[in-house]
Each structure stands twice: as structure tokens, then as C-alpha cells.
Amino acid sequence: MFLWLLLQSTRRDMKEHMEHYGLYHAQIQAEGFMDLKQITEKNSHSLQHLLERANSLEVRVTTIEKTQSNVDQKIETFDERRDRVIRNESKLEHLEIQDMKKTADMVELGHKVEELQMEFNMAKSTSFGNTGLTSGYGTADYSHSANVGASSNSSQSIVTPLGPDFTTRTPYGNTVVASNQRVESIHSRLVELEHSVDRSLSSCLDQELRIQLLERATYNGILLWKVDEFERRRKEAKEGVTMSLYSTPFYTGRHGYKMCARIYLNGDGLGKNTHMSFFFVVMRGPIDELLPWPFKQKVTLTLINQMGKKHVTDSFRPDPNSSSFQRPGRREMNIASGCPMFIRLEHLLEGGFVKDDCIYLRVMVDTVDIPKILP
């Protein structure tokens, strides 16, 4: 009996112990699940935070790359401009030296012209008369031929100070016949020197024009054109004296397309007498054989309002089939293309575009997709 009670007590204790152990184990397992859930949620938050930081870093990297690309482009543009300035300075120095040499040559030619002119005037001042021969060196009187030991029927030759070509025969010292070969020779030399001076002046003017074009040329596809003396030019356009005006050339790059602008202040075509016409012109460049053709870059024409009001702007994309955008052949420039009715004349005159007797025009050519000829 005692053993049976002991056994029942032991079973009961074991059962309670097992129940307690099961509950404890379940509790521990539940607590472990809770801790694991908290750890998982914490890790999830940390992972989300890391992803957000990664995205933020990616955006910053992209921004830095864009900034670096812009900086590289600016550095490249700066290098190109610096090289262009150095080249232009070298060209200007060379042209200045040539100009100094031309000036010295012109001074020397001027001295020669003065000497020949004096000699020529001296030859022309020689007069022939019945009583004698007058020259720049004095008057020789041959009326008294007996004083020099000549008879009235004799003839004698006299050499003037101008040279042996000027010889005179004087039958009885009265009739004088002079040769003009020396005068003609001096005159021909004067004409030749005048032509040489004209060529030198023309060469100097050409060099000055080239210097001005080098100073004004741009290589970024943008032309800012100031048209001064507007009233006079517009009057000449109305009277048919000068119908159109051309701008200085500009380029899409150092090794790019060569272009210019053209305007008709009294209109052209459909805009004749009612509008100002504004055109874009593709010119023959030095390396056209290396550029892609036809010309396909977007062109934007702008008349700038000098009173702070709205500018007048028109844009177009070139027609690849138009001859205006093919590679120029032997011609210096293609046919102009643009806007014959760009702005009405009354709006041009009264809309704030004319100030201090001048207007400003701008041409912008898209240079983004132009392939680089040189790296």
C-alpha cells in the first residue's frame, strides 16, 4: 500500500514536472520566437536604412559623375579657348611683323616715288624755244652760235644734264628737237611704283580684315551680331543700294561647320517692303571633307529686344534634301535659308528692338550631336 501511494505520488510529481517543463519550454520557445521576430524586424529596419543610404549614395555618385562630366567639358572648352587665344596671338604677332615690313617697304617706295617724281618734273620742266633750251639747271642760249665757234650753217649736238638720251640738234641754234624716251621711262617707272604701292595697301587692308575676322569669330555655334547705323542701312535697303547684309563667319567648333547670317532690312521674297527677313547661311569651310553632310543641326534665329520685352525667335531643322544644307562646292556659300517674314517693319521700329541706332541679332546652332573630328 505504501509502495502504491509512493508510486502514485511519484507519477503525480513527474506529471507536474513534465507539465511545468512543457510550459517552461513553450514559454522559452515563445520568448525565443519573440526575440527572433524583434531581431528580424530590427534587421529589416537596418536593411531598409542601408538600402536608403545606398540609393542616396547612388544619387550622389550620379550627381558627382555629371558634375565631373561638366567640369571635364569646361576644362576641354577652356583648353580649346586657351589654344585658340595662343594661336590667334601668334597669328596676330606674325601679321604685325608683316605689317611693319609692309610699312617699311611702303616708306621706301614713297621715297623712290618722290625721287622719280622730282626727276620726272625736272624732265617736263625742260622747254624748247627759238632762243634756247631751259632746264632745271639753268638756261642755255644758243642764239649766238658764233660765240662757241660755230658757223651759221653748222649744226651741233648738246647733251643736257638729264642724260645722254636728251640730245638736241640746232640748225643755227634755233630749232630744238628732244627725245622723250627718258621721260617715258620715268613715267613708266612711276606707274609701276604706284601699282606696287596700291598692291601693298591692298595687302595691308586684307591683313587688317583677317585680323578683325579672327578677333570676332566664335567657335561655340553662337553668333551675336550688332548691326549699327540702322537708319542709314535701312534707307539704303529701301532705295535698293544695299539690299542685304552679311555677318562675320562663326563656327560650330574649332574643327566644325563654317556659317554666317544674312538679313534684308526691307524684306525679301514674301516679306518684301513689309518685313525684315532673317536667314542662315552655310559657308565653305576649311575641313568640309571631314564633316558629315548634309547639315542637320537645329538653328534658332533671335532678334533681341533692348527694352527688356519679349524677344522674337524662330527655330527650324534643316531639310536634308535642300541644296542650302549640302556641302558647298566651289561657291563660297550656299543659298540662304530661313525666315523671309521674320518680323513686321512697324513692330521692328516700334517694339523696342532699335536702340541707339542699332539692333542685335543672335543665331544659335545646336552642337550637341556633332561628331568630334579630333579627340
C-alpha positions, 0 to 999 in steps of 0.5 A: 500500500505504501509502495502504491501511494509512493508510486502514485505520488511519484507519477503525480510529481513527474506529471507536474514536472513534465507539465511545468517543463512543457510550459517552461519550454513553450514559454522559452520557445515563445520568448525565443520566437519573440526575440527572433521576430524583434531581431528580424524586424530590427534587421529589416529596419537596418536593411531598409536604412542601408538600402536608403543610404545606398540609393542616396549614395547612388544619387550622389555618385550620379550627381558627382559623375555629371558634375565631373562630366561638366567640369571635364567639358569646361576644362576641354572648352577652356583648353580649346579657348586657351589654344585658340587665344595662343594661336590667334596671338601668334597669328596676330604677332606674325601679321604685325611683323608683316605689317611693319615690313609692309610699312617699311617697304611702303616708306621706301617706295614713297621715297623712290616715288618722290625721287622719280617724281622730282626727276620726272618734273625736272624732265617736263620742266625742260622747254624748247624755244627759238632762243634756247633750251631751259632746264632745271639747271639753268638756261642755255642760249644758243642764239649766238652760235658764233660765240662757241665757234660755230658757223651759221650753217653748222649744226651741233649736238648738246647733251643736257644734264638729264642724260645722254638720251636728251640730245638736241640738234640746232640748225643755227641754234634755233630749232630744238628737237628732244627725245622723250624716251627718258621721260617715258621711262620715268613715267613708266617707272612711276606707274609701276611704283604706284601699282606696287604701292596700291598692291601693298595697301591692298595687302595691308587692308586684307591683313587688317580684315583677317585680323578683325575676322579672327578677333570676332569669330566664335567657335561655340555655334553662337553668333551675336551680331550688332548691326549699327547705323540702322537708319542709314542701312535701312534707307539704303535697303529701301532705295535698293543700294544695299539690299542685304547684309552679311555677318562675320563667319562663326563656327560650330567648333574649332574643327566644325561647320563654317556659317554666317547670317544674312538679313534684308532690312526691307524684306525679301521674297514674301516679306518684301517692303513689309518685313525684315527677313532673317536667314542662315547661311552655310559657308565653305569651310576649311575641313568640309571633307571631314564633316558629315553632310548634309547639315542637320543641326537645329538653328534658332534665329533671335532678334533681341529686344533692348527694352527688356520685352519679349524677344522674337525667335524662330527655330527650324531643322534643316531639310536634308534634301535642300541644296542650302544644307549640302556641302558647298562646292566651289561657291563660297556659300550656299543659298540662304535659308530661313525666315523671309517674314521674320518680323513686321517693319512697324513692330521692328521700329516700334517694339523696342528692338532699335536702340541707339541706332542699332539692333542685335541679332543672335543665331544659335546652332545646336552642337550637341550631336556633332561628331568630334573630328579630333579627340 
